[in-house]
Amino acid sequence: MKYLKLPEQLQRRLTFYLAMEEHAAQLLKRDDSIDELFFTWRVKPTVIFGRNQLIDSEVNVKYCQENGIDYYRRKSGGGCVYADMDNLMLSYITRSDDVTTTFSHYTHSIVEMLKGLGLNASDNSRNDVMVDDRKVSGNAFYHLPGVSIVHGTMLYDTCMENMLQAITPSATKLDSKGVKSVQSHITTLNQYLTPMTIEEFQEHVLNTLCDGSIELDTDDVTAIEEIERGYLTPEFILGNNPRCNMERSGRIEGVGEFRIHLELNRNIIRHINIAGDFFLLGDIDAITSRLQGIAFTHEDITSALLDLDISTIIMNLSNRQLVKLLL
């Protein structure tokens, strides 16, 4: 795996690094001799929320604005996270169409890297890397044609007050984990690795996971900045307010949290929006397009989804679970 280096070490927005992942995917497509790319990054205080999440439900926008915290949407699924300069961000880009296997391979590599430091590390069934059964890294992924991208946090240290105030996790999510506060199920690496600095830890990550580097040039940076423009538009950051006269919400273990907005007219589904912190393996429109225009009944919904395997679109979700959640 090759480490992707920028020509200049400048302080950049989080969106630049998301765009850099897409540029890295293009590099893989153009060069058959490279199969995997990896890079690390750090940013000023920023909240990043998932592709399918509603900003008003996940981000304390007022607190962020009052405290100089940026907030951006990413193209991967999963939940809302907080990052700052004491938090190392990781990006892994590989030539693969098998997102599930890629994700498992990546989290296993991170676990083994942490074990190399003598830590009691493990990964859970969804997206977290743990140390002593407490979360130290949350990860998300998405797929581009021929390429899979995994990115995540690594909590070396962080401003806990900002983390708690800037993100607004639902009571459902907290209750399902059996915790009374965010602090009870996360940990930071500096509690285990002192006196190792975050810079020294970053060096350990690169030495363990990578076997060489590729340096980008100024033309690459210009191309990345062009991709970044799409992440900075209000339409992408804020998303579309869902049309709704009925809402369904719930959390499915091993899948994620859901908030479904339905617009019904004479018991016909005129519009449906499926939001949440689940992981997408395919295009969610393949689900919603089948449900629009049908009667809001068990029989019609089940029939509309009959020849569609929902688990190939939303990770670990069955057709039966979705129908139950809707009704």
Stockholm file with secondary structure:
# STOCKHOLM 1.0

chainA/1-327         MKYLKLPEQLQRRLTFYLAMEEHAAQLLKRDDSIDELFFTWRVKPTVIFGRNQLIDSEVNVKYCQENGIDYYRRKSGGGCVYADMDNLMLSYITRSDDVTTTFSHYTHSIVEMLKGLGLNASDNSRNDVMVDDRKVSGNAFYHLPGVSIVHGTMLYDTCMENMLQAITPSATKLDSKGVKSVQSHITTLNQYLTPMTIEEFQEHVLNTLCDGSIELDTDDVTAIEEIERGYLTPEFILGNNPRCNMERSGRIEGVGEFRIHLELNRNIIRHINIAGDFFLLGDIDAITSRLQGIAFTHEDITSALLDLDISTIIMNLSNRQLVKLLL
#=GR chainA/1-327 SS CEEEECSSCCCCCHHHHHHHHHHHHHHHHHCTTCCEEEEEECCSSEEEECTTCCHHHHBCHHHHHHTTCEEEECSSCSCCEEECTTEEEEEEEESCSCHHHHHHHHHHHHHHHHHTTTCCEEECSSSEEEETTEEEEEEEEEEETTEEEEEEEEESSCCHHHHHHHBCCCHHHHHHTTCSSGGGGBCCTHHHHTTCCHHHHHHHHHHHHCSCEEECCHHHHHHHHHHHHHHTSHHHHHCCCCCCSEEEEEEETTTEEEEEEEEEETTEEEEEEEEESCCBSSCTHHHHHHHTTSBSSHHHHHHHTTTCCGGGTBTTCCHHHHHHHHC
#=GC SS_cons         CEEEECSSCCCCCHHHHHHHHHHHHHHHHHCTTCCEEEEEECCSSEEEECTTCCHHHHBCHHHHHHTTCEEEECSSCSCCEEECTTEEEEEEEESCSCHHHHHHHHHHHHHHHHHTTTCCEEECSSSEEEETTEEEEEEEEEEETTEEEEEEEEESSCCHHHHHHHBCCCHHHHHHTTCSSGGGGBCCTHHHHTTCCHHHHHHHHHHHHCSCEEECCHHHHHHHHHHHHHHTSHHHHHCCCCCCSEEEEEEETTTEEEEEEEEEETTEEEEEEEEESCCBSSCTHHHHHHHTTSBSSHHHHHHHTTTCCGGGTBTTCCHHHHHHHHC
//
